[in-house]
Amino acid sequence: MQSTAPPRLRGGRSRTLAALAALTALVPTAGCTVANSDATGSTGTAGTTLRVVLAQEPPTLEPCEASLTSTGVVVRSNISEPLIERDPESGELQPLLATEWEQTEPTTWALEVRSGVTFHDGQPFTAEDAAFSIDRAVNSDLACNVDGYVFDGKDVEVAATGETTLTVTTEDPDPILPLRLSFIEVVPRTTATDAKVREPVGTGPYAIEDWETGVSISLRRNDDYWGEAPAFPEARYVWRSEPAVRAAMITKGEADLATALNPEDATEDNSVAYPNNETTALRLDGREAPLDDIRVRRAIDLAIERQAISDTLFDGLAEPAAQLVPDGVVGYNDELAPTTPDPDAARALIEEAAADGVPVDRRISLIARNGQFPRVAETAEALQYQLAEVGLNVEITMLDTAAHLQYQLRPMPEDAGPVALLIMHGNQTGDAAFTASQYLLSEGAQSTFGTADMDERIADASALSGPERADALADVLAAQNDDIAQYAHLAHMRGLMGISGAVRYEPNSASGDELRLSEVRPADQEGS
């Protein structure tokens, strides 16, 4: 693994680099001991149990929340499955629980579902279950993440027209409805609709054996699975918040897979780097002063030393970003370049805003999530330093997943003051319309504000297909930078997954959100 040397910085920028270097020195090295490692219950189970160590315990296993990374990494394609799946390498849609789909009318799609599939509790899977799952995730009052993130909060009409056929009708023509359906996990029609479930029943290759809160989640192989049987009879998830601990568990043979390792803990023997489609950014809440002034938001964008952060804190496993989606996503704008840092220009904007009465000295809360990505706390400290250098008063707040979600998703906390939220967005759909409707629309589930013009741009782009769609979405991303500046983009990330010598697995861009256990094989298995 090769790391790019930090760029040469002149004048005041050298102090920023020095601060980053000092922060990096605070990060623990890999030469650590694993506290309470015997408590994992993993030692000695290699060969029959696939052992996975996560950065955090999933907040829920509810399938309609599987578009949340911390839930989807366990649930998606392991416990439950969608009708259609997107190949993370090619971007093509492939049959799963649905075998065929076609657009029969401008607003209607017809689907054929697979026969001979059963749920973990023995119930047969039919088109009624598929229709129920769509209706439950999109039209109910459960406030599922997939409803806002994938379907933009718009209801659909869905009906089973036969034992294996169903139709889905949208209010307006939707050229990418099959892609949206790939985010809905199928559950039996006996599933509760008045509350989210803790231990779901699905059709996947694994079923839940036990979830001991705060300790572990155990899965057992579904021997009646309709597809190819996974190699491991059992799987067990534990979680350790310290990346060095997760890496040490791989090295010591206490885990087979570990998510989100830090660069300093990674070696050629214990990890693999992979593109994870994640983009980090600061979301600037434009509802509160001083962030309601675009000059202040532009100043923040100009203050950030993206290359220094990428090189020093991310060890070169990131590229400075100019937009919320990486290359390869429909709508990626290859004409956008990361903002060149200019602290002097940033200070001038702050001073200009102050002269007009903007309260630029008001404290801004920089909120980040523990375990959000490697060295997240150090990244927050670097951003705090850089913003202070241009005259802003920033205080860091580190939160756990549940508390961070309160700021990330609507309805957001009232009277929280000005907030710069550190986010990490992974567009696993391959289409920037999902990013735009979620993060840029005025009433988007993860947007704090917007404009009527931006809303119209997003609506128009979402109705198009082919090259016209890509161009229109690229214009949307450019307009965010030119006209709104709700986001100060940081970096397109690469992940580091710990993989022991006992297993074979090739991570891909979806692995951080959808870690398919059926793709993991014992190292000594023939053909692996």
Beta strands, then each sheet from edge to edge (+ up, - down):
strand 1: 49-54
strand 2: 84-86
strand 3: 93-95
strand 4: 98-105
strand 5: 108-113
strand 6: 157-160
strand 7: 165-169
strand 8: 206-212
strand 9: 216-221
strand 10: 234-239
strand 11: 257-258
strand 12: 271-284
strand 13: 318-320
strand 14: 364-369
strand 15: 394-399
strand 16: 419-426
strand 17: 487-499
strand 18: 503-504
strand 19: 521-522
sheet 1: 8+ 9- 10+ 1+ 11+ 17- 12+ 16- 14- 15-
sheet 2: 8+ 9- 10+ 1+ 11+ 17- 13+
sheet 3: 2+ 3-
sheet 4: 4+ 5- 7+ 6-
sheet 5: 18+ 19-
end
